[in-house]
């Protein structure tokens, strides 16, 4: 009987194609928009993904998300190091600075100040020998971070801007090793172009040592943003985070907790994120409603055949299984087509 049901479904090619098209389009739109939604959320905690060595993140008690931090006193790192179970605690500075490119154009650049001793803060994907270049004077590693035509310099050195109007129309090339730019009126030298995790807010990133970041970023009372903690082997990370909070009065979150906090903050506060979620739900509901209506019409048109089968002894359960098998078959084929596209 299942074979008969499938033959009934595929016998009318026009209606069968319509059902498959509806399911495939629904699957395609839901998967596409859903993946965009998930991709946006995953980019909000890119800084956490760039530092997988950090078991626990310590921050100001009011800090709720990695994208909007608040700086803490420098003494915090010694207080964290004194907590039992902490194997290593390193500094991380996060800030933003206006940068003038050689042809006079201004861009805003995020600054990540990595710990001077360990260079924790530079993405794990960056080779160690490249990260070591930050130890040279005024060195930075540049990361386009998903932007286009932001980190550029003039192709011809003669087009470099010195005074007067900026030369915004000159031919440019991508920034590379040995290029110099002015970050907050401080000259810095690019020692390499790297690629960290994609950022939610596309903006170039300069990685530098903590001491260089403290010198280049605008002066404020506190420069330390996060303390990155590596736990002793076998240490329960959640318990360690709670111990750090009790001992220091600061907020301590495991990497997983901090990711979740960041995602929840964006879901609650970023309006366009919720709009994307509504789009996903709308695409799924409308697509399923249209597809369900088409299957319902198909079943209604074949009611006389089901009546004949009922008259010759088919039970209601058997007829129901035929209808369900048609839906499952069409759903499986349409879903496969949508996912494939």
C-alpha positions as MATLAB code, in Angstrom:
seq = 'XXXXXXXXXXXXXXXXXXXXXXXXXXXXXXXXXXXXXXXXXXXXXXXXXXXXXXXXXXXXXXXXXXXXXXXXXXXXXXXXXXXXXXXXXXXXXXXXXXXXXXXXXXXXXXXXXXXXXXXXXXXXXXXXXXXXXXXXXXXXXXXXXXXXXXXXXXXXXXXXXXXXXXXXXXXXXXXXXXXXXXXXXXXXXXXXXXXXXXXXXXXXXXXXXXXXXXXXXXXXXXXXXXXXXXXXXXXXXXXXXXXXXXXXXXXXXXXXXXXXXXXXXXXXXXXXXXXXXXXXXXXXXXXXXXXXXXXXXXXXXXXXXXXXXXXXXXXXXXXXXXXXXXXXXXXXXXXXXXXXX';
ca = [
       0.000    0.000    0.000;
       2.904    2.333    0.641;
       4.095    1.701   -2.910;
       0.609    2.545   -4.195;
       0.630    5.787   -2.163;
       3.982    6.838   -3.641;
       2.722    6.000   -7.140;
      -0.321    8.195   -6.517;
       1.944   11.031   -5.408;
       4.305   10.854   -8.368;
       1.600   10.027  -10.911;
       0.566   13.675  -11.286;
       3.943   15.198  -12.155;
       2.727   18.797  -12.156;
       1.333   18.631   -8.622;
       4.258   16.543   -7.408;
       6.721   19.092   -8.804;
       4.765   21.883   -7.109;
       4.933   20.143   -3.731;
       8.671   19.493   -4.121;
       9.268   23.092   -5.184;
       7.424   24.431   -2.149;
       9.347   22.209    0.269;
      12.684   22.905   -1.430;
      12.175   26.690   -1.379;
      11.082   26.580    2.260;
      14.135   24.525    3.185;
      16.459   26.768    1.192;
      15.170   30.043    2.668;
      15.014   28.736    6.228;
      18.506   27.255    6.030;
      19.984   30.330    4.339;
      18.524   32.890    6.721;
      19.066   30.593    9.699;
      22.731   30.152    8.862;
      23.098   33.931    8.471;
      21.489   34.360   11.876;
      23.776   31.802   13.492;
      26.798   33.269   11.690;
      26.050   36.762   12.991;
      25.754   35.487   16.548;
      28.964   33.456   16.308;
      30.877   36.571   15.211;
      29.878   38.455   18.345;
      32.323   36.414   20.446;
      35.185   36.348   17.918;
      37.648   37.640   20.537;
      36.884   34.624   22.745;
      37.398   32.220   19.836;
      40.734   33.882   19.064;
      41.946   33.008   22.579;
      41.059   29.364   23.231;
      43.880   29.145   25.784;
      41.850   31.336   28.172;
      39.835   29.030   30.418;
      38.322   31.884   32.445;
      37.798   35.556   31.551;
      37.926   38.070   34.405;
      36.381   41.514   33.933;
      34.578   44.399   35.579;
      31.452   43.272   37.472;
      29.276   45.363   35.136;
      30.662   43.853   31.921;
      28.031   41.738   30.159;
      29.510   41.145   26.705;
      32.942   40.830   25.170;
      32.109   43.538   22.628;
      31.401   46.262   25.221;
      34.019   45.898   27.937;
      34.862   48.181   30.820;
      38.466   48.543   31.979;
      39.614   47.468   35.437;
      42.523   48.472   37.728;
      45.963   47.052   37.008;
      46.032   45.497   40.488;
      43.342   43.045   39.370;
      45.872   40.726   37.745;
      47.775   40.190   41.018;
      44.536   39.522   42.873;
      43.544   36.943   40.274;
      46.959   35.262   40.406;
      46.569   34.788   44.157;
      43.500   32.555   43.757;
      44.148   28.833   44.179;
      43.772   26.899   40.930;
      45.054   29.697   38.671;
      48.046   28.466   36.705;
      48.552   31.628   34.655;
      46.917   35.061   34.425;
      47.751   37.463   31.586;
      46.716   40.957   30.568;
      44.535   41.888   27.611;
      43.754   45.449   26.556;
      40.925   46.280   24.155;
      40.368   49.696   22.643;
      39.803   51.693   19.492;
      41.910   54.358   17.847;
      41.706   56.669   14.828;
      44.379   55.811   12.299;
      45.635   57.921    9.412;
      46.771   55.995    6.349;
      49.726   57.241    4.285;
      47.516   58.972    1.691;
      45.664   60.904    4.397;
      42.519   58.865    4.840;
      41.244   58.256    8.372;
      39.841   54.920    9.555;
      38.843   53.607   12.962;
      40.839   50.568   14.086;
      40.234   48.204   16.997;
      43.341   47.635   19.109;
      44.101   44.396   20.930;
      46.962   44.704   23.402;
      48.459   41.250   23.992;
      50.398   40.347   27.120;
      54.040   41.396   26.706;
      55.518   38.243   28.196;
      53.339   35.529   26.639;
      51.682   37.390   23.720;
      48.353   35.950   24.866;
      45.728   37.864   22.931;
      47.173   37.309   19.494;
      44.915   34.789   17.688;
      45.996   31.187   18.103;
      45.885   30.831   14.310;
      48.833   33.232   13.956;
      52.172   31.357   13.787;
      54.369   31.910   16.805;
      57.230   33.328   14.738;
      54.858   35.952   13.319;
      53.507   36.856   16.756;
      57.093   37.305   18.005;
      57.481   40.188   15.524;
      55.410   42.291   17.916;
      58.425   42.517   20.213;
      60.133   44.904   17.795;
      59.587   48.650   18.428;
      56.231   50.129   17.356;
      55.210   46.850   15.708;
      51.622   45.871   14.909;
      49.979   42.956   13.155;
      47.124   44.106   10.923;
      43.896   42.148   10.497;
      41.308   43.334    7.925;
      38.683   41.511   10.042;
      36.174   41.132    7.240;
      36.556   44.648    5.804;
      37.383   45.555    2.217;
      39.687   48.330    1.000;
      40.236   49.633    4.539;
      43.844   48.685    5.234;
      45.368   50.179    2.074;
      48.339   52.406    1.228;
      49.273   54.307   -1.966;
      50.864   52.223   -4.701;
      53.271   55.059   -5.455;
      55.261   56.440   -2.534;
      55.069   59.859   -4.178;
      51.337   59.888   -3.413;
      51.938   59.780    0.319;
      50.200   62.652    2.086;
      52.252   65.168    4.035;
      50.087   68.279    4.259;
      47.151   69.895    2.541;
      44.150   67.955    1.301;
      44.209   64.147    1.710;
      44.856   62.257   -1.528;
      41.837   59.983   -1.506;
      41.689   59.259   -5.238;
      45.153   57.786   -5.722;
      45.699   54.144   -6.617;
      46.154   51.985   -3.542;
      47.285   48.497   -2.645;
      46.673   46.210    0.299;
      48.753   46.924    3.376;
      51.745   44.628    3.892;
      54.917   44.174    5.928;
      57.014   47.327    6.549;
      54.189   49.801    5.813;
      53.852   52.651    8.301;
      50.657   54.341    9.511;
      49.791   56.899   12.184;
      47.688   55.498   15.022;
      46.500   58.300   17.322;
      49.438   60.392   16.032;
      51.878   57.606   16.894;
      53.839   56.037   14.073;
      53.486   52.259   13.966;
      54.990   49.761   11.551;
      53.011   46.840   10.156;
      55.003   43.626   10.593;
      52.466   41.299    9.030;
      48.855   40.863    7.927;
      46.982   38.146    9.821;
      43.445   36.759    9.903;
      41.618   36.308   13.182;
      38.052   35.115   13.634;
      35.508   37.151   11.614;
      34.066   40.045   13.625;
      30.436   40.976   14.087;
      31.259   44.650   13.524;
      33.568   44.730   10.471;
      36.434   46.957   11.529;
      40.186   46.494   11.028;
      42.179   45.258   14.004;
      45.726   46.054   15.094;
      47.386   43.531   17.397;
      50.242   44.905   19.488;
      51.857   44.352   22.840;
      50.111   45.571   25.963;
      52.814   48.179   26.591;
      52.496   49.563   23.068;
      48.712   49.631   23.374;
      48.994   51.569   26.640;
      51.167   54.132   24.875;
      49.149   54.468   21.668;
      45.550   54.292   22.891;
      44.010   57.498   24.289;
      45.010   57.934   27.944;
      42.459   56.773   30.491;
      42.604   55.906   34.168;
      42.682   52.129   33.669;
      44.070   50.317   30.626;
      43.519   46.661   31.585;
      40.338   45.248   30.042;
      40.406   41.502   30.682;
      42.500   39.077   32.677;
      42.881   35.793   30.814;
      43.190   32.842   33.177;
      44.616   29.433   32.409;
      43.542   26.936   35.054;
      45.578   24.200   36.678;
      45.193   20.814   35.039;
      42.067   19.027   36.261;
      40.616   22.170   37.816;
      36.838   22.603   37.576;
      36.507   25.809   35.539;
      33.086   26.822   36.830;
      34.186   26.435   40.445;
      37.395   28.341   39.695;
      35.410   31.212   38.178;
      33.197   31.401   41.264;
      36.290   31.341   43.536;
      37.808   34.241   41.572;
      34.598   36.235   41.955;
      34.494   35.665   45.712;
      38.175   36.500   46.174;
      38.475   39.554   43.910;
      35.010   41.061   43.629;
      35.379   40.983   39.845;
      33.253   39.070   37.370;
      34.714   35.767   36.186;
      33.193   33.647   33.431;
      34.389   30.510   31.715;
      34.861   30.825   27.958;
      31.605   28.960   27.339;
      29.676   31.103   29.820;
      31.085   34.290   28.316;
      30.065   33.197   24.794;
      26.554   32.494   26.036;
      26.379   35.823   27.888;
      27.427   37.678   24.732;
      24.882   35.918   22.528;
      22.064   36.490   25.020;
      23.002   40.155   25.324;
      22.783   40.632   21.562;
      19.495   38.763   21.369;
      18.066   41.042   24.051;
      19.540   44.356   22.922;
      20.332   44.271   19.187;
      17.076   45.001   17.354;
      18.190   43.819   13.928;
      19.262   40.458   15.386;
      15.693   39.866   16.510;
      14.499   40.959   13.048;
      16.617   38.250   11.445;
      15.145   35.720   13.873;
      11.647   36.844   12.897;
      12.568   36.413    9.229;
      13.679   32.825    9.887;
      10.440   32.029   11.698;
       8.323   33.756    9.052;
      10.040   31.904    6.185;
       9.532   28.553    7.924;
       5.880   29.160    8.867;
       4.840   30.531    5.463;
       6.691   27.821    3.554;
       5.243   25.038    5.686;
       1.753   26.508    5.430;
       1.897   26.684    1.626;
       3.373   23.210    1.343;
       0.820   21.792    3.767;
      -1.996   23.402    1.788;
      -0.706   21.861   -1.446;
      -0.516   18.408    0.154;
      -4.008   18.876    1.575;
      -5.379   19.769   -1.885;
      -3.573   16.764   -3.354;
      -5.152   14.468   -0.777;
      -8.619   15.971   -1.351;
      -8.348   15.388   -5.095;
      -7.515   11.718   -4.464;
     -10.324   11.199   -1.964;
     -12.242    9.001   -4.398;
      -9.310    6.611   -4.634;
      -9.072    6.396   -0.862;
     -12.831    5.752   -0.740;
     -12.407    2.888   -3.184;
      -9.611    1.390   -1.114;
     -11.736    1.772    2.025;
     -14.606   -0.021    0.295;
     -12.449   -3.024   -0.577;
     -11.215   -3.449    2.990;
      -8.396   -0.955    3.708;
      -8.510    0.161    7.327;
      -8.441    3.850    8.342;
      -4.989    3.290    9.864;
      -3.719    1.924    6.550;
      -5.156    4.905    4.658;
      -3.616    7.255    7.181;
      -0.234    5.563    6.734;
      -0.540    6.098    2.975;
      -1.129    9.846    3.418;
       1.705   10.138    5.940;
       4.082    8.194    3.691;
       3.326   10.587    0.834;
       4.117   13.548    3.063;
       7.325   11.980    4.356;
       8.482   11.008    0.863;
       7.804   14.463   -0.578;
       9.376   16.089    2.474;
      12.551   13.998    2.243;
      13.035   14.681   -1.480;
      12.188   18.389   -1.200;
      14.386   18.804    1.868;
      17.301   17.173    0.075;
      16.859   19.471   -2.932;
      16.651   22.579   -0.715;
      19.705   21.653    1.331;
      21.610   20.802   -1.845;
      20.875   24.217   -3.338;
];
